[in-house]
């Protein structure tokens, strides 16, 4: 009985929060629960203590209605412990007190409500009849409400207060007032940030087993990525998660990390490497929900052919809720974690026409001892990009014709008429590679100078 009496008083407090000069003052500390920690919690929750100083003069016959989210009240016993009458704090010489009697109640699909009516005004010892200044919840007579923890996973717990006179006029200058008793927030960040990414250049002059030297000529044997997670401050959250670990999957490109192992990577977590899928799985146990700033280093073993590729990452928290349920929450999928590139040859053919009665001539000459794949990417006048992938292999000390695979690749992607610019990349030292490009219209041949000849 006493518990629900306090709920009604809270409603009055809510109304006064946002009113004008005749509005009262409500004081309640909103509770924040962990959205993740609440998983599986069924126990009823008690709100913080609430106090309210009345800001309006009520009279007999005035009505106060408390409105709650749907299903807050028990459908089998909607009145529950709501008392038949309510009273304010003891009357003083500065203000009157009042008594409220239960008038009506209801449970609906949109909201639940309980209505009280003022049945008595108690003038103060100084014969003051106004209720302005009366305090509900003062001294030892604290009050709060109970609520269902599960409700917080879909919406905040609120109480809505409205009041009117016996003839229907709105009290407290504005009618409806709402207060939030409790809400749920995530304990985890919604995303992680890559502060540093894999960015090394593979040296084709050393059979692609090492990285190229830095700008000062120093040998480079490692590469590193760094990611950070800025989690919310959840130190005061109720029903916080009991424990949490961070799972990080770092993906290269399938088939391009063959020969590498988990021991080639270092971090503060536990590493598991799957060569077939080019996946490095990291687990950071007892990560909790504190901010994280983690560095993952790659130490080149020196005896494995390194392949140019892009890296991405997925990050997930695995946690145990306050009810001992094990759950997961995803931070990122496909987070960009950098790339490895080659210092091989890259030659641009600025112009190549396609159409009826036009034929193309494309050759790659490799004068060195390093055999390398030839990849081609094209751009047309409208900005369309045609990624042809690997079209051939430039054998050491040989000339390789790439006209047919390039033309076939463009045709498959719908490019048969128009003009394109071609970027030809060869996995071999730049000094050893030359690209010859030309075309014929009928019997007339047109030569195309590549960017290898710029400034010469």
N, C-alpha and C positions, 0 to 999 in steps of 0.2 A: 504493500500500500504506500509506504513512504517513498519507495523508488519511483513510482509513476507519478506521484504528487510532484516530485522534483521535475519530471519531464514536462508537466504542464507549466510549471514556473519558467522553465527554459523557453517555452514558446513566447511567453510574455517578454522575456529578455531579448529574444530575436527581433521582435517588432521594434523595440526601442533602439536597436543598433544603428539604423540608418535614418531615423526620423528627424524632425525639425526640432524647434525649441521645446515642444511638448513630448518629445520622444525620450524614453529611458535609456539606460546604459547597460549593456550586457558585457560580461567578462568571462571568456572561456578560452582555454588553450586548445586549439585544434590538434587532434591526434593524427600522426602520419604512420601508416602501416606499410610494411614491405609488400609490394605486389607479388613478388616471388615467394616470400616467406609465408604468405597467407594460403598457399596451395594446400588444400586438405584440412585447414583449420575449421573446426565446427563449434568450438566453445563461444558462448556469448561474450561480448566485450563491454567493458564499462567505460563510459566517457570520463573526461576530466571534470573536476568540480566546476560548477557554473554559479555565478552570482549575477543578480539583476537589480538595478535601482529603478523603481517605477518612475516614469516621466509624465504620466497622465492621471487625471482625477477620474476614477471610475465611479459609477453609481449603480444602485440596485437595478437589475434587469439587463445590464450590459453583458455582451457575450464575447467569449474568447474561444477561438478554434485553433486546434493544433493539427497540422497536416503533415503526414509522413509519406515517404515513398511507398508504393504498393507493396503489400505483404510484410510490412514492418510489424503490424499487429497480427496476433494469432487468429486465423480464420475461424477456428473452433471456439475461441474465447476472446473475441476482439476487445472487450473491456479489460480483460486480464486483471492486473492489479491496480488499474486506475481507480482512485478513491472516489467515493460519492461526494466528498467535499474537500476543498482546499482552503488553506489559510496562509496569510503572509507572516512575516516575522513579527515579534511582539510589538505592540503599539508603543510609540514614544511620545514625548511632548512635541515633536516636530512634524509628525504625519499620522494619518489614520491608517488602519489596516483594513483588509477585506476578506470576505469568505466567498468561495466559489462552489457552486453545486453542479454535478454532472447533469447535462441536458440531453446529449445525443452522441451517437457514434456510428461509424460505418467502415466497411472494408470493401474496396473496389478494385477494378483492374488498373486504374490510373493512380489511385492514391488511397490511403487510409486517413481517417480523421476522428477526433474527439472534440466535442464542444462543451464548454462550461458556461454557466451564467452566474453573474454576481448576485448573491442572495443576501448579503449583509455588509454594511460599512460600519467600522468600529472607530469612532472619533478618538483622538488622542487624549491624554490626561489634561492637555491644555485646550480641549474641546475643538481641536482642529479636525475638520472632516475630510480634507483632501488626502488622497493616497500618494500624491507626488512626493518622492523621496523615500518611500518605503523600500526596504532592501530584502530581497529574497535570496536565501543561501548565505546569510551573514553568520558570523560567529561559528559555533559548533554545528549549526544546522546546515551542513553542506548538502548539495544534491547533484545528481548526475543521471544519465539514462543508460540503459543496456541496449545493445544492437547486435545484429547477426554479422559475424566476420565475413561470411561469404558474399554479403551484399556489396562489400567494398570492391570486389573484383569487377563489378559492372558499373557501379556508381558510388558517389560519396554518400555518406549518411548525413541527412539534413533534417531539420524541423522547420516548418513554415508556420508562422504565427499571424493571425488576423483577428481583429476585434471590431465590434460595432455596438452602437447604443441600442436600447430597447426598441427604438423606432427606425433602426436601419442605418443611421449615420455612422460613417467610418471614424474609428478612434485612432489616436496616435498619428494623425496627420499624414496619411499616405497609405494606410491599409495594410497590405501584405508585407511581411518581413521574413527573410530566410537566413538561417545560420548553418554553417557546416560544422558538424560535430567530429567527423573523421573522414579520411580519404586514404587511398592507397597510391603509392608511387613506386616506380621501379628502383631497385637498388643498383642497377647496372646501367652503364652507358649504352646508348643506342648505336654507337659506332666507334671504331678505333681509327687512329690516324697513323699513317706511315711517315715517320720523321726522316728516315733515310732508307734508300732502296738499293737493291743489288744494281750495280752500274758499271761493272768492269768490262774491259775490252779484251777479247780473246786474240792472242797473237798467232796469226796464221804462219808466220815465219818459223815458228817452233812446233810445227805439226799440230797446232791448236791445243797443246797440252799445258800451256802457261798463259798468264795474262800479260798484256803489253806493259812495258815500263811506264811509270808515271811521267809527268812533265819535266821532272828533274832527273830523269834517267834511272830512278831507283826501281828495283824489282818489286812487283806487286804479287803477293802470294795469297792474300785473303780478300774477301768481300763481305759486306755486312749490310743487314737491314735493321732498322729500329722502328718499333711501333709503340704507341702510347695509348692508354685508355684512361680517360678522366671520368671516373665514376662519381655519382652524386654523393654528397655527404649524408650517409645513412646512420650515423652514430646514434641518433635519437629515435630511429624508427622502431615501432612496435612490431612484434612477430617477425623479426629479422631472420634471414636465412641462417642456418646453423653452420654451414660450411660451403665453400665454393672452390672449384678448380677451373682453370682456363685451358681450353683446348684450341690449339692453333694448327691449321693445316696449311702448309706452304706448297704450292703446286708449280712445278716447271712444266715443260711440254713433254707429253708422253713420247718415249723413245729417245729423248735428248739428254737424259741424265744417266745413261747406262754406264756402269762401272763405278758409280759413286756409292757411298755408304753413309749410314748415320754418323759414323765417327768423323766424317768430313765436316760435320756441322757441330757447333757448340752454342749452348745457351744455359740458362739457369734451370731449365726444365728437363724433362725426359724426352729423348729423341727416338723416333722410329721412322725408318726410311723404307719406302717401297719403290724399287727400281722400275718396275713395269709401268706404273702410273706416274712416275716422277713426283712422288708425294712424300714430303717430310711432315710427320705428325709430331707435334710438341704438346706436352702436358705440363702445366705449372700447378702443382698441387698446393692446396691451402692458399690459393690466390686471394680468397676473401673478396671484399668489394672495395679495397683501397685502390688508389691510382696505380697504374702499372706503366713502367717505362722499361721495355725489354729490348735487348740487342741479340740478334741471331747472327752468328759469324760462320762463314764458309772458309775452310782452310783447304786450298788446292792440293790434292795429293801429288800432283806432278807427273802421274803416269796414266792419266785418263784423258781421252780426247774430249774437249769441252765444246759444247754446241751453243750457237747463239739462240736465245729463247727469251720469252717473257715469263715473269713470275707473278702469281696471284695468291691471295690468302683468304681463308675462311676462319672466323673466330667465334667461339661458342663458350658460354659459361655453363658448366654442369654444377648444380647446387642441391642442397638438402633443405627442404622447407622447415618451418617451425613445427610442422606435423609429421616430420620425418619422411616426406615424399621426395624422391629423387626426380629432378626436372632439368630441362635445358632451356637456354635462351640464346638466340643468335645475335651477334653484334654486327658481323659483316659477312657477305659472300662476294667473292670476286674483288677483294681489295687489291689494288695495284701494288706489287712489291718489287717493281723494277724489271731490268732486263740485262742480259749479256749480249754484246754486239761484237762484230768482227772488225779487225783493221785490214781486211782484204780489199780487193778492188771494187770500186763502185763507179760505173761509167754511165753518163746520161747521153742518150740519143735524142736530141731535142725535137726531131721531126721525122715522122714516118707515115706516108699516106697509104690508105687502103681503099679499094674499090675496083670496078670493072677495068680490065686492061692494064692493071697496075700490079707489079710483082715486087717483092722485097728481098733484100740480101743482107743477112746478118751473120757475122763470124766472130768467134772469140779465139784469140791467139794466146797461148800460155807458154812463155819461153823459160819458165822456171822448172823446179823439181817437185813442187807441191801441187798435187791434183786437188781440185775443189769443185763443189757444186756450183751451178749457175742458176741464179734466181732472177726473175724478171717481174717488174711491176710497171703498168702502163697507166697514163692519164690522157683523157681526151679533152676536146675543146670546151665541153660542158662541165668539166670537173669530175667526171665519173672515173672511178679507180678500178683497175682490172689487176687483181693479184694472181699472177700465173704460177706462183710457187717455183719449185725446182723444175727447170725445163731441160737440163742436160748436165753433163759433167765435163769440165775443162781438164782434159788429160795433160799431164806434165809433158812439155816439149811438143805440143801438138796444136793443130787448128781444129776448132769445133764449130760446125755449122748449126745455128739455132733457129734458122728461119722457119722451118716446118713446125716445131713445137710451139714457137711463139704465135704463129698465125693460127694454129689449131686452138690454142688456149684462148686467144681473143675471140675467135668465132664461137666457141662454146658459150662465152659470156655475152654474145650478141654484137660484138664489134667487128663489122665486115666492111663498113663504109665510113670514111672520115679520116681524121688525122690524130695520131697519138704521139706522146713523148714516152720514151722507154728508159727505165732505170735498170741497168744490168749490173748485178752484184755477183762477184766471183770469190769463192772461199779460197783465195790464194793471194800471195803478196801483190800489192798494187803495181809495183815496178815490173812485174812479170806479165801483166795482162794488157792486151790491146783489143779494142772492139772496132771492127770494120762494119760500116753501115752504108747502104745505098738502096736505090729503088729504080725500077724501069717503068716507063710509060710507053707502051708500044715497043719501039726499038731504041728509045732515048733513055740513057742512064743518068740518074741524078745522084751525086755524091752528097753524103751528110757528114759534116764534121762533128764528132762527139766533143764533150767537154774536156777530153784529154788534150785537145789542141787549142784550147783557149789560152790566149797570150803567147802563143808560139808562132 
